[in-house]
Amino acid sequence: MKITRRPMPATILFGLMCGLFFIPVSMVLGYIVYWPMAFRLAIWSYLALYGLLLTRWGKVSPISIVFPLLILLVFVFWGNPNSAFLLLALGILSWIRSGICFQRPLFKILGAELFVCIGGGVLVAYFAPHSTLTWAMGIWMFFLVQSLYFVLMGDISDEEERLAVDPFEQARKHAERILSNGV
């Protein structure tokens, strides 16, 4: 039996875990560095972990996302405002997902990334998180919106499953369909 990848539910579950662990992670990092940097490090670590998931789903080497993550890591320690950092994080997420892991036609990628990344960012900004609890909920909401990417672009597991079907398995399914329908 072949285990299939389900990126949409996995993204939702990953977002839930990020939201649940945001408060403890940011508190621990807050003891090490000052608050804005702790916030940015938490966001960077979530983006790095999600990038690793994306490379696994896209069957791309994890080394290919090191450069974009290093760029974002430099801006963690830079003295920029959090809003500029979050906009850059949205761009890096789009670069990792559509530029490295799932390369598709440019027009289709542009529409999906604008809708998902900018839409998720605007939705989080609309609710204006101001405490760690509201940021945790905002992070989960952001990943809920990110899971729509796989709806817009087509589920990657279905496409690969159709390509990787064993001919004997396909013949068995066809025979079962004939026997069950009596045709």
Stockholm file with secondary structure:
# STOCKHOLM 1.0

chainA/1-183         MKITRRPMPATILFGLMCGLFFIPVSMVLGYIVYWPMAFRLAIWSYLALYGLLLTRWGKVSPISIVFPLLILLVFVFWGNPNSAFLLLALGILSWIRSGICFQRPLFKILGAELFVCIGGGVLVAYFAPHSTLTWAMGIWMFFLVQSLYFVLMGDISDEEERLAVDPFEQARKHAERILSNGV
#=GR chainA/1-183 SS CCCCCCHHHHHHHHHHHHHHHHHHHHHHHHHHSCHHHHHHHHHHHHHHHHHHHHHHHHTCCGGGGHHHHHHHHHHHHSCCCHHHHHHHHHHHHHIIIIIIISCCCHHHHHHHHIIIIIHHHHHHHHTCCCSHHHHHHHHHHHHHHHTTHHHHSCCHHHHHHHHTCCHHHHHHHHHHHHHHHTC
#=GC SS_cons         CCCCCCHHHHHHHHHHHHHHHHHHHHHHHHHHSCHHHHHHHHHHHHHHHHHHHHHHHHTCCGGGGHHHHHHHHHHHHSCCCHHHHHHHHHHHHHIIIIIIISCCCHHHHHHHHIIIIIHHHHHHHHTCCCSHHHHHHHHHHHHHHHTTHHHHSCCHHHHHHHHTCCHHHHHHHHHHHHHHHTC
//
